[in-house]
Amino acid sequence: MIENFIEQAKCGESIYLCAIRDAFSSAGIFTECVVELPVGAPYRYNIPVPRTNNTEEAEFVKEYFYANIYNMISVLGGKKITLYINPGDDHIEELCATLDSAFQINVPRGERTSYGKCLNVTDRVNAAMGCPPFSFEIVCGKCEKVFPNSGEAASDALTAFRGAVKAA
C-alpha cells in the first residue's frame, strides 16, 4: 500500500492526505492526539500510522505524520498536543520523539522554516490569550479523559476573546 503512494509521488501525481489516511486506517495502528485549545474543549484526533518495511517507506510515513500534525496546528492552533502511544510501539514513539525538532519548538519565530512556521501564528494567539507557547507532550498509554460531545458548548469563547483583546 505504501509502495503505491511512493510510486505515485515519483511520477509527479498528486497524493491527498485524506486518501493516505483512509488507506492507512486499515493497518489498525493509531496515534491518539488531543489538542488543548486556548478556549473551549480539547479536540481529539486519531492518526493511523502503519508499520514500514524499509527506509523509503519510513520516510514517507514520517512526512505523512508530520503533515497531519501540521494541519492540526494550522487549523486549530492550541496550547499543546498530547500524543498517546501504545507502550512498546517503538516506531510511533520514535516519530513522536522528533516532533520538537521537526516543528522547531525551541527556535525563535523569525528563524523557523518548514513545519515550524505554523507555530508562529499559534504562539502569537497563545500569548494574546495569556497561554504559554505551543508544546508537545508524549504519553505512553491510552487517553483516560472524557470530552464533551463536539456539539456541546464547552466555554464562553466570546468572553475569553474580548478579555484577550483588552489585555493586548
C-alpha positions as MATLAB code, in Angstrom:
seq = 'MIENFIEQAKCGESIYLCAIRDAFSSAGIFTECVVELPVGAPYRYNIPVPRTNNTEEAEFVKEYFYANIYNMISVLGGKKITLYINPGDDHIEELCATLDSAFQINVPRGERTSYGKCLNVTDRVNAAMGCPPFSFEIVCGKCEKVFPNSGEAASDALTAFRGAVKAA';
ca = [
       0.000    0.000    0.000;
       2.763    2.483    0.931;
       4.723    1.499   -2.172;
       1.817    2.602   -4.381;
       1.804    6.082   -2.830;
       5.570    6.359   -3.230;
       5.330    5.381   -6.912;
       2.550    7.927   -7.483;
       4.727   10.631   -5.915;
       7.716    9.627   -8.051;
       5.513   10.008  -11.143;
       4.566   13.516  -10.063;
       0.971   12.594   -9.285;
      -0.967   14.346   -6.544;
      -1.486   12.352   -3.375;
      -4.084   13.627   -0.955;
      -3.620   13.303    2.773;
      -7.198   12.085    3.204;
      -6.571    9.237    0.731;
      -3.426    8.183    2.569;
      -5.224    8.394    5.918;
      -8.072    6.234    4.604;
      -5.645    3.622    3.277;
      -3.579    3.605    6.466;
      -6.688    3.192    8.644;
      -6.791   -0.475    7.681;
      -3.477   -1.017    9.497;
      -5.287   -0.613   12.806;
      -2.409    1.269   14.463;
      -3.337    4.761   15.598;
      -1.719    7.613   17.467;
      -4.330    9.425   19.512;
      -3.844   13.191   19.617;
      -5.557   15.600   21.979;
      -5.257   19.283   21.097;
      -5.691   21.612   24.077;
      -7.104   24.865   22.793;
      -6.739   28.305   24.430;
     -10.551   28.408   24.632;
     -13.028   25.568   24.585;
     -12.961   21.823   24.918;
      -9.963   19.804   23.761;
     -10.135   18.308   20.284;
      -9.420   14.583   19.847;
      -7.962   13.221   16.607;
      -6.512    9.828   15.606;
      -3.702    9.458   13.081;
      -3.377    5.993   11.545;
       0.304    5.071   11.272;
       1.256    1.760    9.603;
       4.459   -0.155   10.111;
       7.072    0.214    7.381;
       9.360   -2.258    5.628;
      12.258   -0.058    4.546;
      13.840    3.380    4.828;
      11.913    4.843    1.887;
       8.579    3.801    3.400;
       9.642    5.078    6.827;
      10.472    8.488    5.333;
       7.106    8.623    3.551;
       5.195    7.746    6.737;
       7.209   10.315    8.707;
       6.258   13.108    6.283;
       2.627   11.947    6.312;
       2.650   12.003   10.145;
       4.180   15.497   10.234;
       1.653   16.726    7.648;
      -1.224   15.566    9.862;
       0.248   17.360   12.874;
       0.917   20.469   10.759;
      -2.709   20.519    9.599;
      -3.989   20.210   13.165;
      -1.845   23.114   14.322;
      -2.647   25.230   11.263;
      -6.395   24.740   11.595;
      -6.851   24.545   15.372;
      -3.804   26.217   16.883;
      -3.696   25.254   20.522;
      -1.612   25.332   23.630;
      -0.435   21.759   23.370;
      -0.902   18.494   21.536;
      -0.684   15.413   23.709;
       0.079   12.267   21.748;
      -0.934    8.965   23.341;
       1.019    5.988   22.081;
       0.823    2.298   22.873;
       3.623    1.214   25.219;
       6.294   -0.651   23.294;
       5.320    0.802   19.916;
       8.855    1.918   19.097;
       8.015    3.107   15.568;
       5.468    5.688   16.698;
       7.496    6.574   19.772;
      10.455    7.429   17.504;
       8.219    9.581   15.276;
       6.843   11.460   18.278;
      10.330   11.986   19.695;
      11.250   14.004   16.578;
       8.302   16.433   16.758;
      10.077   19.149   18.801;
      12.910   19.356   16.280;
      10.710   18.975   13.169;
       8.396   21.765   14.353;
      11.286   23.833   15.743;
       9.731   24.309   19.177;
      12.921   25.870   20.570;
      13.745   28.001   17.523;
      12.898   31.742   17.593;
       9.850   32.693   15.499;
      11.769   34.564   12.816;
      14.107   31.617   12.225;
      11.506   28.855   11.872;
      11.155   27.160    8.500;
       9.102   24.329    7.025;
       6.780   22.694    9.576;
       7.850   25.132   12.279;
       6.255   28.125   10.563;
       2.753   27.084   11.654;
       3.786   27.709   15.257;
       4.438   31.407   14.635;
       0.749   32.309   14.493;
      -0.187   29.757   17.153;
       2.346   31.182   19.603;
       1.095   34.735   18.958;
      -2.507   33.683   19.626;
      -1.419   31.814   22.747;
       0.427   34.873   24.043;
      -2.620   37.092   23.413;
      -4.759   34.597   25.335;
      -2.305   34.501   28.254;
      -1.138   30.977   27.421;
       2.400   29.602   27.135;
       3.950   28.829   23.733;
       2.797   25.683   21.963;
       4.242   22.342   23.099;
       4.025   18.607   22.517;
       3.550   16.020   25.246;
       4.088   12.309   24.642;
       2.252    9.840   26.894;
       2.611    6.054   26.788;
      -0.878    4.640   27.205;
      -4.470    5.467   26.338;
      -6.156    8.798   26.996;
      -8.428    8.387   30.006;
     -10.018   11.844   29.719;
     -13.655   12.213   28.746;
     -14.526   15.136   26.464;
     -17.881   16.767   25.813;
     -19.626   15.986   22.529;
     -18.487   18.223   19.701;
     -21.908   19.896   19.542;
     -21.866   20.997   23.181;
     -20.629   24.414   24.213;
     -17.527   23.982   26.365;
     -16.794   27.606   27.252;
     -17.725   31.193   26.667;
     -15.302   31.891   23.812;
     -16.627   35.396   23.192;
     -15.811   36.489   26.754;
     -12.357   34.913   26.529;
     -11.558   36.630   23.219;
     -12.810   40.009   24.467;
     -10.553   39.615   27.502;
      -7.597   38.835   25.229;
      -8.263   41.933   23.128;
      -8.417   44.110   26.250;
      -5.194   42.583   27.543;
      -3.449   43.239   24.221;
];
